Amino acid sequence: MVSNLIIVESHNDQYFLQVLIDHLKLNIEVGMPVCSVDDFECLGGLSEKRLIQSLNEIKSKIEKENYQKIGVLVDADEVGIDERVALVQRAMTAAGADVTPNAINTLTSCPAWEVELAIGITHFEGNGELETLLKKIKNQDSTYANCLEAWKQCLDKQGKTIKQKDFDKFWLNNYFRYDTCSEHEQEQAGRKCTKQAAFEKAGIWDLEHSALDDLKTFLRLFAL
């Protein structure tokens, strides 16, 4: 049976992609959230070395798993889309790919691996990461999370700083824990207020937001 593989950076990416796949009603199977089965492979944090290692491991499984398409989805971060595409291209080449995609959201035949390859970039207006994107498409009151801005300003006044990337992760955790998890659910927070449960909660994301267009285009490449 033919299968496809999407390599992502974290479990959060996997959880949200599943939400988006379900919303789009795409026929893309998703494995268990260990990110090491048929459809998603987690990098556990992005680095060129780690990506090369992951691609080499996957390359050895292509025939056994009968992969037809392999995609790599990474965050733009502060360096932007072009720099991230170049990083993924270098990693693919280092892992033995003779042809690599030269743009996001396109499938390119790779004869050396006998598969099609694609690159996707998670971003908002060209930069950022999944958390940046999720802040923009949140669809529920976020009072608890938003009040963290005052805490951040307090740190700035004290000469202390927190990276925007880390702040966005903190914001998202509070949005999940306090803004989208009811008092009743918080009594069973370990089960009902986990990240996975929060991602799957209906109505907390605007899944029709234009900021998701690139991500949707990427996913549609892998519909079976």
N, C-alpha and C positions, 0 to 999 in steps of 0.2 A: 504494500500500500504506500503510495506517495505521501510524503509529509514535508512540511516546511518548518523552518527554524528562525526565530527572532531572538537575537542576543540583546539583552537589556542590561542597564547598570545596576539595578537594585530590585528588591521585591516590590517597592512602591510602584516602580514603573510597570511591573507585571500586573499588580492589582488594578491600576488605573486602565491599562490597556484592555484588561478583561471587561471592565465596565463599558469602555468605548466599543469594543467588539460586540458586546451584547446589544448595546444601543443601536448600532449600525446593522444588526442582524446578519453579521458576516459568518460564514461557515469556516471559522478558524478554531481548531481545537486548542485548548489550553491545558497544559499539564499541571500537576500538583505544584504548590508554591515553593518547591525546592530549586526551581529554575535550572534544572539539569535534565529535563525530560524532552519529549519530542518537539515542543513548540517554543519554549522560552529558556534562555541560558543566561544566568545572572553573572555579571563580571565582578560584583562586589566592590565597586569603585573603579573609576576609569583611569587607566594608564596605558600608554602604548605597549609597554612590555606585557602587561596583563592581557591586553586585547590580542596580541600576537599569540600568547600562550593559549588563550581560549580558542582562537581560530585554528591553531595547529591541532588541538584536541578534537575539535569538531570535524576537521578535515579527515581525520582517521575514521570517523563514524559515518561519512556520507553514504558509502555504498551499503553498509549494514542497515542504516536507518532509512535509506532510500529518499534522501533529501532532494527536493527539486529546486527549492528557493531558500536562500539564506540571507537574512537581513541583519544589519547592525544598527541599533537605535541608541544614540548617545545624546547627552545634553550639550547645548551650545556653550553654556557657562559664559564667562566674561570674554572669551576669545572669539566667539561668533561662529557662524555656520561654516564659512570657507575654511577656517583653521581646523574645525572638527572634521570636515570632509577629508581634508588633506591627511589628518592623523589616521583616520580609518583606512584611507587608501594605502598609506605606508604600511600599516599593520597587515592588510590583506596581501600586499606584495611580499612582505617579509615572510608571510606564512605560505607563500608559493603560488598565489593567484597571478595568472599571466595577464588578465584583463580585470580592471576594477571600474565601478561606476564613477563617472566624472561629475555627477550632480546628485542631489537628494531626490528621493521618490521616483527613481527609475530602475528598472530591472536590466541588468547587463549580463550577457552570457559569459561564463568563465570556463573555457575549454579545459583548462588544466584540472579543474575540480568537477567538471561535468554538471554544473549547477548554474542557476542565475543568482546574481548578487545584487543587493540593494543597500543603500545607506539612508537612514532617517535621522533627523535632528529634532530633538525636543527643545522648543524655544518660545519666547514671546517677543515679537518684533525683532528677531535676530539674535537675541542673547538670552541668558538665564537658563533655567533648568525646570524639571517637572514642578517643583514647588512654586516657582515663579509663575508658571502657567496656571497652576491650580488656584493661586490667589486671585488671578484675573477672572476665572470662570466660576468662582464660588457663587452659590445661588441661595444662600441662607444668611440670616443675620450673623454677624461675626464680631459682636461686641467684645467678647472675652479676648479673642485673638487680636483685635484692633487695638485694645488698650495696652498691648505690649509696646506700641510705638512710644508711649510715655516712658516706659522703662528704658527703651533704647535711647531716648533723648536724655534721660537722667545719666546713663552711662557716658554719653558724649560730653556732658557738662563736667563729669568727673575725670575726663581724660581717658576714659576706657572706651574700647571699641569692640564691636562684634561684626563679623563679616556679614554682608547682606545674604549670602548663601546660607549661613548658619541661622540668621534671624528668620529667614523664610521657612526653614525647617521647623524652628521653634513655633512660629506663627501657625503653621499647619497642624502641628501636634495639639496646640490649644484649640484650634477650630474643631478638630476631631473630638477632643476630650470634653470640652465645655460648651461649645456652641451647637454642636450637632448631636450630642449624646444627652438624652433626657435625664432628669434626676432619677427616675426609676431605673433606667439603663445603667446609670453610674453605680447603682448598688451591685451590679454585676459587671463592673468595668472590665475585668479581666477577660470576659467573654464577649460582651456587647459593645465595648468601646475600644476594641483593638483597631489597629490601622486597617487590617483587611476588612473588618466589619464596617468601619467608617467609609472606606472607599466604595463599598457596595450599597451604602444607604441611598435610597431613592431621593431625588430632589435637592441634594446638596451641591450639585454641579450643573452649570448651564451647558449641556452637551451639544447645543446648537451654536455655541459661540464661535465666531469666525476665527478666533485664535487657535482652534483645533483643526483647522482646514488641512494644514500640512500633515499632521499626525493621522488624520483620517485617510488622506491620499496614500500615505505609506502603508497603512494597514490593509487597504483595499488591494494592494499588490499581492497579498498573501492569502486572499480568499480562495478556498478550494472549489 
